[in-house]
């Protein structure tokens, strides 16, 4: 299992966190997704496929927030 961090901007309340975590569950290959609104990070456990990180970034953007994979994340 691979891990990644995605920085997010604009998702700063519990409702934002729930929206991201709820929508992320639909992504194939995602094992866990946890949004930390205090650090503005999305912690991701996934199967190692770059498409999972790309999918999360696209989904977060569609929800109206900004998302940027950390350099150590494969999709960066």
C-alpha positions in Angstrom: 0.0 0.0 0.0 1.3 3.5 -0.9 0.8 6.7 1.0 0.6 10.3 -0.2 -0.1 13.8 1.1 -2.1 16.3 -0.8 -2.1 20.0 0.3 -5.5 21.6 0.1 -6.7 25.2 0.3 -10.2 26.4 1.0 -11.4 23.2 2.8 -11.4 24.6 6.3 -14.5 23.3 8.1 -16.0 20.0 9.1 -18.5 20.1 6.2 -15.6 20.5 3.7 -13.8 17.5 5.3 -16.9 15.3 5.1 -17.6 16.3 1.4 -14.0 15.4 0.4 -13.9 12.1 2.4 -17.3 11.1 1.1 -16.6 11.7 -2.5 -13.2 10.1 -2.3 -14.7 6.8 -1.3 -15.9 6.3 -4.8 -12.3 6.2 -6.2 -11.1 2.7 -7.2 -7.8 1.9 -5.6 -8.3 4.2 -2.6 -7.9 2.5 0.7 -8.2 5.5 3.1 -8.6 9.2 2.8 -8.5 11.5 5.8 -8.7 15.3 5.6 -7.0 17.3 8.4 -8.5 20.7 8.2 -6.1 22.1 10.8 -3.0 21.4 8.7 -4.9 21.6 5.3 -3.6 18.2 4.3 -5.3 15.1 2.8 -3.7 11.9 3.9 -4.2 9.1 1.4 -3.6 5.3 1.5 -4.0 3.8 -1.9 -2.9 0.9 -4.2 0.0 2.8 -5.7 -1.7 3.8 -8.9 -1.1 7.5 -9.9 -4.7 7.7 -11.2 -5.9 7.6 -7.5 -4.0 10.8 -6.7 -5.0 12.4 -9.9 -8.6 11.4 -9.2 -8.5 13.0 -5.7 -7.0 16.2 -7.0 -9.7 16.4 -9.8 -12.5 15.6 -7.3 -11.3 18.2 -4.8 -11.1 20.8 -7.6 -14.6 20.0 -8.7 -15.8 20.5 -5.1 -14.4 24.0 -5.3 -11.2 23.7 -3.3 -7.6 23.7 -4.4 -5.5 20.5 -4.2 -1.8 20.0 -4.9 0.0 16.7 -4.4 3.2 16.9 -2.3 6.4 16.4 -4.3 7.0 13.0 -2.7 3.5 11.9 -4.1 3.7 10.1 -7.4 1.3 12.4 -9.2 3.2 15.5 -8.4 
